[in-house]
C-alpha cells in the first residue's frame, strides 16, 4: 500500500469511528429522540454513492471506510426505529466516555 492509501485509511477510520459514540449512547440510554431520520437517510445515500465511487476506482481505502460507515449508519437508523419513541434513561445517569 502506498502512503496515499494509508492516509485514506486513516481518514476513513477517524470519520467512521465518529459514529460509535452515537450508537453507544442510543444503546445505553435506549433513546434516540434527537436522531434525525432525514439526516441519516441522506447521509446513508451519500455513503452508498461514495462506496460506488470507491468501487469504480478500485480504491480500497474508500471502499473499506464506506462499508463500515454504512453499517454504522444503518445501525443508528435501526436503533432509532427501535428506541426512537421511548423516553430512555436520563442522560446524567449514564456514564459515557
Secondary structure, 3 states (H helix, E strand, C coil): CCHHHHHHHHHHHHHHHCCHHHHHHHHHHCCCCCCCHHHHHHHHHHHHHHHHHHHHHCCHHHHHHHHHHHHHHHHHHHHHHHHCCCCCCCHHHCCCC
